[in-house]
Amino acid sequence: MAVSETWAIVTVAAIGAVASVAAGAIGYQSGSNAVDKDYVEMATTILSKKESSPELRRWSVAVLGKLSPVPFGEKLETQLSQGGLGPTPTIYARIEIPHQILERCPDVMKGAKAYTEPLLLKAAKEYEICRAKHDVLNDWVAQMNALYDKVNRGESLAPVTATK
């Protein structure tokens, strides 16, 4: 066997060995990434549930801390472990009716020289219409405020009825 043939065999063998090692490393890394992905998914699921035990939460934070390329920091780790992160609750402000925008009831009697029966009937009708508008508005505001208070306290959203 000639020297050039020997070198050719050695070169092919070396390339094969390097390719095998590279393929093995890529396969290992790929499998390792899949396992890491599963651990990250499991840890985030645990942290997203409020009923997770403190031990599970600490384990989840440790897993994420180990697999994260960016460190959490002590404060964030503590918040995650204690369940302090999650959806930020929306706080609904109570509705206050500004007096400037309330529709005033018409003063049907203003400027009347005499209180006739038709005028008094018209005033009574206008008063009832105006009172009904105000009652409906006040009831709606009371219902909305009761609903907002309930949501702000974190209670369930069962139907709310206004109280007078």
ABEGO torsion letter per residue (X at the ends): XBAAAAAAAAAAAAAAAAAAAAAAAAAAAAAAAAAAAAAAAAAAAAAABAABBAAAAAAAAAAAAAABABBAEAAAAAAAAAGABEBBBBBBBBBBBBAAABBBBBBAABGBABBBAAAAAAAAAAAAAAAAAAAAAAAAAAAAAAAAAAAAAGBBBBBBBBBX
